[in-house]
Amino acid sequence: MNDQGQAAEDFAAEYLKAKGLKLIANNYRSRFGEIDLIMRDGESLVFIEVRFRKNKAFGGAEESITASKQHKIIMTAAYFLQQQGNQACRFDVVLMDKLDAQHIHWIKNAFEA
């Protein structure tokens, strides 16, 4: 991951913590893929994909979360839940084109398993 991608994930984690979520893990990897952030929102675990795009030359941030990417996240989340115990969860996406709160778009329940 490049420095800008890591900065975006760090910014998203801080933004979400300010909204009341608690960080559980970042850059969680399994043989299926990677989840940028795993956080707790009340009783729910939240698996979060962070997308940063400074320009739309290759499509916007939202378009980059393909069905294949969603599948990898879902499989990685299932692996995490097997290790940690099944619990209520959801899949969120954080999109941004600049590293400031005015340019962040948090989509709760962006997709389902």
Backbone bond lengths (Angstrom), bond angles and torsions (degrees), N, CA, C in turn:
res aa  C-N    CA-C-N  psi(-1)  N-CA   C-N-CA  omega(-1)  CA-C   N-CA-C  phi
1 M - - - 1.457 - - 1.522 108.24 -
2 N 1.316 115.11 142.61 1.463 118.43 178.62 1.528 110.74 -82.38
3 D 1.328 115.08 168.05 1.463 120.73 -177.77 1.525 111.86 -60.80
4 Q 1.333 116.68 -37.20 1.466 120.04 -179.12 1.531 111.13 -67.21
5 G 1.327 116.42 -38.91 1.464 120.32 177.33 1.523 111.63 -64.67
6 Q 1.325 116.07 -41.31 1.466 119.55 177.93 1.520 110.76 -66.78
7 A 1.324 116.80 -39.78 1.468 120.81 177.90 1.527 110.13 -61.70
8 A 1.343 117.21 -39.41 1.461 121.20 178.87 1.531 110.52 -64.78
9 E 1.331 117.27 -42.55 1.465 120.28 178.63 1.525 110.98 -64.95
10 D 1.321 116.89 -42.03 1.464 120.74 178.20 1.532 110.72 -62.93
11 F 1.337 115.95 -42.57 1.466 120.69 179.26 1.525 110.21 -63.24
12 A 1.342 116.36 -44.48 1.467 120.87 179.74 1.528 110.54 -61.92
13 A 1.332 117.21 -41.68 1.470 120.64 179.85 1.529 110.59 -61.90
14 E 1.326 116.76 -44.44 1.467 120.26 178.91 1.529 111.46 -65.06
15 Y 1.328 116.66 -41.07 1.469 122.15 178.11 1.536 109.86 -59.64
16 L 1.335 116.44 -47.03 1.460 120.46 -177.90 1.530 111.95 -70.11
17 K 1.330 117.33 -34.95 1.467 119.88 175.11 1.526 110.03 -62.07
18 A 1.322 116.80 -39.06 1.466 120.79 177.74 1.527 111.12 -65.31
19 K 1.349 116.67 -23.20 1.470 121.54 177.55 1.524 112.09 -89.47
20 G 1.350 116.87 3.56 1.454 120.71 174.62 1.515 116.26 104.29
21 L 1.320 118.90 -0.96 1.456 120.77 178.55 1.527 109.50 -82.29
22 K 1.328 115.70 155.50 1.471 121.75 -179.67 1.528 108.51 -116.02
23 L 1.324 116.21 128.93 1.465 121.10 -179.48 1.525 110.71 -71.96
24 I 1.332 116.05 128.51 1.466 122.90 176.96 1.532 109.39 -104.06
25 A 1.339 116.61 -45.93 1.471 121.20 -179.01 1.525 109.05 -158.02
26 N 1.321 114.84 153.60 1.462 118.72 171.15 1.525 108.41 -130.47
27 N 1.320 114.44 150.26 1.465 122.51 -176.97 1.531 111.84 50.81
28 Y 1.334 115.82 47.89 1.461 121.61 178.26 1.525 108.84 -73.43
29 R 1.326 116.04 126.27 1.464 120.82 -177.54 1.521 111.30 -118.36
30 S 1.327 113.95 145.09 1.462 121.55 169.61 1.524 105.91 -137.91
31 R 1.310 116.47 -178.62 1.465 118.86 178.36 1.527 111.70 -67.73
32 F 1.328 117.25 -14.29 1.463 121.69 -178.69 1.520 113.22 -87.73
33 G 1.328 116.89 -27.18 1.461 119.87 -177.24 1.515 110.85 160.41
34 E 1.336 114.54 -157.40 1.457 120.87 -176.65 1.520 110.13 -133.02
35 I 1.326 115.21 146.52 1.462 121.99 172.52 1.521 106.55 -117.22
36 D 1.331 115.42 127.02 1.462 119.98 -175.74 1.521 112.01 -62.06
37 L 1.326 116.93 -52.65 1.461 121.60 -177.82 1.520 109.94 -136.20
38 I 1.320 115.67 139.18 1.464 121.30 169.59 1.517 105.06 -121.00
39 M 1.332 115.25 122.33 1.459 120.57 -176.26 1.518 109.71 -132.64
40 R 1.307 115.96 165.06 1.462 121.60 175.81 1.521 108.05 -111.54
41 D 1.336 115.15 131.44 1.461 122.62 175.49 1.521 106.10 -123.18
42 G 1.325 116.69 96.96 1.461 120.32 -174.60 1.512 109.57 65.17
43 E 1.326 117.19 -121.97 1.466 121.99 -179.21 1.526 112.78 -89.88
44 S 1.324 117.41 -5.92 1.470 121.06 -174.80 1.517 112.88 -100.55
45 L 1.324 115.37 141.02 1.454 121.33 167.97 1.522 106.68 -83.12
46 V 1.309 116.51 141.08 1.460 120.82 -179.32 1.521 108.02 -123.64
47 F 1.326 115.86 121.11 1.458 122.61 176.03 1.532 106.60 -96.85
48 I 1.337 116.41 121.89 1.464 120.18 -168.67 1.520 111.34 -122.47
49 E 1.310 115.25 127.83 1.462 122.77 172.05 1.521 107.62 -100.02
50 V 1.324 116.65 128.19 1.466 122.35 179.19 1.521 108.12 -107.38
51 R 1.329 115.80 129.75 1.468 121.38 178.65 1.513 110.13 -127.51
52 F 1.316 114.64 125.51 1.463 121.85 178.04 1.518 107.95 -121.09
53 R 1.326 115.90 126.82 1.468 121.73 176.02 1.515 107.87 -136.02
54 K 1.332 116.37 118.20 1.463 117.66 179.66 1.521 112.15 -82.47
55 N 1.327 117.38 -16.08 1.465 119.43 171.29 1.521 108.60 -148.82
56 K 1.313 116.17 166.01 1.467 121.24 -174.17 1.523 112.34 -103.12
57 A 1.317 117.60 21.02 1.465 121.37 -178.68 1.526 111.80 -57.82
58 F 1.323 117.23 -34.26 1.463 121.22 -179.75 1.521 111.07 -113.08
59 G 1.327 116.71 26.35 1.459 122.14 -177.93 1.513 109.89 97.43
60 G 1.296 115.73 155.99 1.455 120.45 -179.51 1.512 111.50 -78.70
61 A 1.313 114.70 175.20 1.464 121.02 -178.18 1.527 111.84 -60.42
62 E 1.317 116.21 -42.67 1.469 119.82 -177.14 1.530 111.74 -64.33
63 E 1.323 116.68 -40.48 1.465 120.44 -178.89 1.526 112.31 -67.20
64 S 1.327 117.42 -18.87 1.464 120.38 -177.39 1.527 112.67 -79.91
65 I 1.320 117.87 -5.93 1.474 120.65 178.48 1.526 107.58 -96.70
66 T 1.316 114.41 81.38 1.458 122.51 -174.91 1.525 111.19 -75.99
67 A 1.323 115.29 170.76 1.469 120.40 176.17 1.528 110.53 -59.96
68 S 1.321 116.93 -37.17 1.461 121.13 178.02 1.529 110.90 -64.22
69 K 1.323 117.33 -43.80 1.467 121.81 178.32 1.529 109.83 -63.63
70 Q 1.335 117.11 -43.22 1.461 120.97 178.17 1.530 110.23 -59.37
71 H 1.320 116.81 -42.80 1.465 121.12 -179.68 1.532 110.71 -61.03
72 K 1.320 116.80 -43.39 1.473 120.52 178.93 1.526 111.12 -62.75
73 I 1.320 116.42 -41.21 1.468 120.46 178.45 1.523 110.11 -64.29
74 I 1.320 117.07 -44.43 1.467 121.77 -179.83 1.532 110.67 -62.13
75 M 1.324 117.41 -43.70 1.466 120.85 179.59 1.530 110.81 -65.67
76 T 1.322 117.03 -40.13 1.464 120.96 178.39 1.528 110.24 -66.45
77 A 1.333 116.71 -39.84 1.470 120.72 177.44 1.528 110.60 -63.59
78 A 1.321 117.07 -41.40 1.465 120.95 178.62 1.531 110.12 -61.44
79 Y 1.327 116.86 -40.79 1.457 121.11 177.41 1.526 110.34 -63.12
80 F 1.336 117.23 -45.15 1.462 121.96 178.10 1.530 110.03 -58.20
81 L 1.326 116.61 -45.74 1.467 120.86 -178.68 1.527 112.03 -65.84
82 Q 1.333 117.42 -33.12 1.469 120.45 175.35 1.521 110.07 -63.15
83 Q 1.327 116.47 -39.38 1.464 121.40 -178.13 1.528 111.79 -75.08
84 Q 1.332 117.12 -36.62 1.461 121.93 -171.82 1.528 113.96 -102.35
85 G 1.316 117.27 -9.94 1.459 120.94 -176.38 1.521 110.52 99.83
86 N 1.310 115.17 136.83 1.463 120.14 -178.41 1.517 110.92 -62.90
87 Q 1.313 116.03 138.99 1.460 123.06 177.52 1.519 108.91 -153.37
88 A 1.306 115.24 164.65 1.461 119.84 177.10 1.526 108.19 -62.36
89 C 1.327 115.87 139.09 1.461 118.91 -179.78 1.521 110.90 -149.81
90 R 1.325 114.01 168.12 1.461 121.01 175.00 1.522 108.14 -149.44
91 F 1.327 115.04 167.09 1.455 122.24 -179.14 1.525 108.91 -118.39
92 D 1.322 115.39 116.97 1.462 121.75 179.94 1.523 109.56 -112.52
93 V 1.316 114.70 161.74 1.459 122.15 176.00 1.519 107.74 -131.44
94 V 1.323 115.70 138.47 1.458 121.61 173.05 1.516 107.04 -117.26
95 L 1.333 115.59 120.68 1.459 122.22 -179.01 1.519 109.16 -112.62
96 M 1.322 116.33 141.63 1.465 118.83 175.75 1.518 110.14 -155.98
97 D 1.334 114.37 151.77 1.457 119.88 174.40 1.525 111.77 -118.14
98 K 1.323 116.17 -6.25 1.459 123.17 172.47 1.517 107.56 -146.35
99 L 1.334 115.90 154.34 1.461 119.66 -178.19 1.522 110.66 -88.53
100 D 1.328 115.30 67.24 1.462 120.30 171.94 1.523 108.57 -152.15
101 A 1.320 115.42 156.83 1.465 121.46 -173.22 1.523 113.08 -62.38
102 Q 1.322 117.85 -23.30 1.472 120.85 179.21 1.530 111.75 -72.81
103 H 1.342 117.13 -18.91 1.461 121.43 -175.41 1.527 112.12 -115.84
104 I 1.319 116.19 26.90 1.455 120.34 179.21 1.530 108.71 -111.78
105 H 1.323 115.58 137.03 1.459 121.20 179.91 1.528 107.29 -127.59
106 W 1.335 116.06 111.00 1.459 122.73 -177.95 1.519 107.98 -99.99
107 I 1.321 115.86 117.56 1.470 121.32 179.13 1.527 108.59 -108.03
108 K 1.321 116.17 108.75 1.459 120.77 176.71 1.527 108.72 -78.76
109 N 1.320 116.34 145.77 1.467 121.17 -179.68 1.527 111.16 52.08
110 A 1.326 116.63 47.73 1.459 121.58 -176.53 1.525 112.32 -64.30
111 F 1.332 116.26 -32.34 1.478 120.80 175.32 1.518 107.56 -154.21
112 E 1.329 115.00 167.56 1.468 120.53 -176.53 1.517 110.32 -123.28
113 A 1.333 114.45 154.55 1.466 120.23 178.21 1.519 110.21 -78.00
